Amino acid sequence: MNRFDYIRPSSVAEAIEAAIPGSALLAGGTNLVDLMKAGVARPTRVVDITRLPGLDRIEWLGDGGVRIGALVRNSDLAHDSRFARAFPAVAEAVLSGASPQLRNAARLGGNLMQRTRCAYFLDTASACNRRRPGSGCDARDGENRQLAVLGWSEHCIATHPSDVCVPLVALDAMVEVAGPNGVRDFPLDGLHRLPNATPEHETNLAPGEIIVGLRIPGDAVRYRDHSRYLKLRERTSFAFALVSAAAALEFDGDRIRSARVALGGVAAKPWRALDAENVLSGATISEESFYRAAAAALAGAAPSGDNEFKIELARRLVQRALLVAAAGTPDVMPALPASPFSVEMRVGESHVA
Amino acid sequence: MSLCIRLIINGEPREIALDDPRITLLDLLRERLALTGAKKGCDRGQCGACTVHVEGRRINACLALAASLDGASIVTIEGLAQGEILHPVQAAFIAHDGLQCGFCTPGQIMSAAALIAEGHAGNDPERIRELMSGNLCRCGAYKGITEAVLEAQKTFASAGRKDAA
């Protein structure tokens, strides 16, 4: 770890002033401290924002929506019963990520801002345009079976690792930021950037801007009875997504009035699938209609290496997520959140020998 | 740069001068305060051997900068037993062979004590396994660990206690 100055501001205004170029914001530290140990992040100044007042609250809004402070812990969000009832796919996504220890430390703002887990990004001996612009991309000819199939470029094929961002982007969540020029908000879909020729520009935050909160509009509550997040991993628990999908449905009789679909683990940003949503509008529940929607979601997909399998895997996972969402949000959180193994299991039966 | 932080460690208030903000809670406990119960396994938040309780929450001590925890109350494995009386989770790990080499055990026990206090597992072994997934055991004592957590949880339930952690 390189040496750094440690500053602990006590107001958002002080934090913005302290966040000079070269500094990093510290909240839970579960990603930043790890990256600093690896030498991937080398901030000259660490601005500890954990004491900023008022950012650790979950506040309900007049429209039935919710405002989540940037410092709310993952575990506190997922286990807030009112929140989990209103936005069950978000709670399931949070509980499918990392471990209980990490969820206790990690905060919402940091989850949004976490960096890719591409092995070449994390290995300072490898070429990586995202970490060192212009150095190349060793992932292109490397171990790339887990990497992007949507929105990638020849410069970078990394994926964004967040689970919670996937249902959040499906539900039209808004990010609230404060910066040198005041406060503003914008859709979460506009936070992360696709790599194009400048993968080092990971987000659309301006210099000095700090995420202070996130809003889910009350409009999104209408999906609460038919909302799921499914996540395929190399192991059942404590692993990043190979592919994940959020599905949220609103029914009018036996027809779908409106649908929300997003994918994770497939691109450098949480991937909203508007084309799939359009296919689903007015459709009835069937494996065929759901597969058509899934096909629309992956219509622009292309392998970035040895990962063509992820495209069909993603189609089947979107279809499966739609089927389990149509079946209804479970009354209790599955024992293995977001795992397809949980869906198929009979009560009391374990897939573990 | 020098920084003075206050921590309450296993009930004892401490004032600690940090000469370097890079020190993690794990290194502070092990190298400065001679509390070597929390183990350094991966040092990257993946194995759980360094699990301690901060303000009643289980976290990985290896990923927490000590400076950032100024003012916090911390419980380590050294602070779990009441004198010579083992914590029910400690006793259950012995009774159920929840360990072989023992390296991961302090982290497993701190994690299990927090899991019981959190109260999300019920009596479902699958939920216990899922909620213990942040603690790796390379000897593969998982079966005994799950049984130990179930038994310790019953001990707390029958005693009407909620303060497992």
Contacts between the chains, C-beta under 8 A, distances in Angstrom:
chain1	res1	chain2	res2	distance
A	1	B	22	4.9
A	3	B	20	7.7
A	3	B	22	7.1
A	4	B	21	6.7
A	4	B	22	7.4
A	5	B	1	6.9
A	5	B	21	7.8
A	6	B	1	7.2
A	6	B	3	6.7
A	6	B	21	3.6
A	6	B	65	7.7
A	6	B	67	5.4
A	8	B	67	7.6
A	8	B	68	7.7
A	8	B	70	7.7
A	26	B	65	6.8
A	26	B	68	6.2
A	29	B	63	5.5
A	29	B	64	6.1
A	29	B	65	6.1
A	29	B	68	6.7
A	30	B	45	6.0
A	30	B	60	7.6
A	30	B	63	5.3
A	33	B	24	7.1
A	33	B	63	4.8
A	33	B	64	7.4
A	33	B	65	6.3
A	34	B	44	5.6
A	34	B	45	6.0
A	34	B	63	6.2
A	37	B	43	6.9
A	37	B	44	6.6
A	46	B	21	6.9
A	46	B	65	7.5
A	48	B	65	7.7
A	48	B	67	7.1
A	48	B	68	5.1
A	50	B	68	5.8
A	73	B	57	8.0
A	75	B	57	7.5
A	79	B	118	8.0
A	79	B	120	7.1
A	98	B	134	7.6
A	99	B	48	6.8
A	99	B	133	5.7
A	99	B	134	2.6
A	99	B	135	7.9
A	100	B	58	6.4
A	100	B	111	7.2
A	100	B	114	7.4
A	100	B	115	7.0
A	100	B	118	7.6
A	100	B	131	5.5
A	100	B	133	7.8
A	100	B	134	5.4
A	101	B	45	7.5
A	101	B	48	6.2
A	101	B	51	5.7
A	101	B	58	5.2
A	101	B	59	5.2
A	101	B	60	4.8
A	101	B	111	6.8
A	101	B	134	4.6
A	102	B	45	6.1
A	102	B	59	7.9
A	102	B	60	6.7
A	102	B	63	7.8
A	102	B	134	6.7
A	104	B	57	4.2
A	104	B	58	6.1
A	104	B	59	5.2
A	105	B	57	7.8
A	105	B	59	4.7
A	105	B	60	7.0
A	105	B	63	6.7
A	105	B	64	6.7
A	237	B	129	7.7
A	237	B	130	5.5
A	237	B	133	3.9
A	238	B	133	4.3
A	238	B	134	6.2
A	335	B	124	5.8
A	335	B	126	4.2
A	335	B	127	4.8
A	335	B	130	6.0
A	336	B	126	6.8
A	336	B	130	5.5
A	337	B	130	7.7
A	350	B	125	6.9
A	350	B	126	5.3
A	352	B	126	7.3
A	352	B	129	6.6
